[in-house]
Amino acid sequence: DNNGDGELSVIEFVKGVHRFAPACVLEDLSVRCCQEYGVIRQAFVGISSRKWAEQLNTKAFVKKLTSLRLMASSGTDDMDVQAIFDLLDVNNEGAVTIGRLSASLAASGAGAMAKLPPHERDIRARETVHSDVASVQ
């Protein structure tokens, strides 16, 4: 409750989560990897070992994300790239590597499954509810 009004707004909640669980900034990027490539590791398959360890500044990092189709090229993307860069730049060198990004995404909590189409999602939800109800009865 940043403004002291006794209520927690959605924005205050999100800011709090980012403050106390900074790795959550990887969530959007992780989900995009899964949606674009099926699994996170597949997003980085075509990158050579030399490029894997290459130091990237913020501008080069944005360019790499764009080339991997993980970020819109128009600059209108709502993903907080600077927060992701800052999280990955653990030594405050002003540089990150694709290897560190890949490892961080693999360790994040988003999982490796692609988003299901709405019809399949509804079927899976219905089956889960039925199994949960059946176990209570």
GILINGI-V146432 format. One record per backbone hydrogen bond with DSSP energy under -0.5 kcal/mol. CO is the residue of the C=O (numbers start at 0). NH is the residue of the N-H. E is the energy in kcal/mol with one decimal. If there is no record, write none. Layout:
co: {CO & CO}
nh: {NH & NH}
e: {E & E}
//
This chain:
co: {0 & 6 & 8 & 9 & 10 & 11 & 12 & 13 & 14 & 15 & 16 & 20 & 21 & 22 & 23 & 25 & 26 & 27 & 28 & 29 & 30 & 31 & 32 & 33 & 36 & 38 & 38 & 39 & 40 & 41 & 43 & 47 & 48 & 50 & 50 & 51 & 55 & 56 & 57 & 58 & 59 & 60 & 61 & 62 & 63 & 64 & 64 & 65 & 71 & 78 & 79 & 80 & 81 & 82 & 83 & 84 & 87 & 88 & 95 & 96 & 97 & 98 & 99 & 100 & 101 & 102 & 103 & 104 & 107 & 116 & 117 & 118 & 119 & 120 & 121 & 122 & 123 & 124 & 125 & 126 & 127 & 128 & 129 & 130 & 131 & 132 & 132}
nh: {3 & 8 & 12 & 13 & 14 & 15 & 16 & 17 & 18 & 19 & 20 & 23 & 24 & 25 & 26 & 29 & 30 & 31 & 32 & 33 & 34 & 35 & 36 & 37 & 38 & 41 & 42 & 42 & 43 & 44 & 46 & 51 & 52 & 53 & 97 & 98 & 95 & 60 & 61 & 62 & 63 & 64 & 65 & 66 & 67 & 69 & 70 & 68 & 74 & 80 & 83 & 84 & 85 & 86 & 87 & 88 & 89 & 91 & 55 & 100 & 101 & 102 & 103 & 104 & 105 & 106 & 107 & 107 & 110 & 120 & 121 & 122 & 123 & 124 & 125 & 126 & 127 & 128 & 129 & 130 & 131 & 132 & 133 & 134 & 135 & 135 & 136}
e: {-0.8 & -0.7 & -2.3 & -2.7 & -2.5 & -2.1 & -2.4 & -2.4 & -1.9 & -2.5 & -2.4 & -2.2 & -1.8 & -2.0 & -1.5 & -2.8 & -2.6 & -2.3 & -2.2 & -2.1 & -2.6 & -2.8 & -2.8 & -1.6 & -0.6 & -0.6 & -0.6 & -1.7 & -1.3 & -1.0 & -1.4 & -2.0 & -1.0 & -0.7 & -0.5 & -2.3 & -2.0 & -2.6 & -2.4 & -2.1 & -2.3 & -2.5 & -2.3 & -2.4 & -1.8 & -2.9 & -0.7 & -1.6 & -0.9 & -1.7 & -1.9 & -3.0 & -2.7 & -2.1 & -2.2 & -2.0 & -2.1 & -1.6 & -3.1 & -2.0 & -3.0 & -2.3 & -2.4 & -2.7 & -2.4 & -1.6 & -0.8 & -0.6 & -0.6 & -2.5 & -2.4 & -2.0 & -2.5 & -2.5 & -2.5 & -2.5 & -2.3 & -2.5 & -2.4 & -2.4 & -2.3 & -2.7 & -2.5 & -1.6 & -0.9 & -0.6 & -1.6}
//
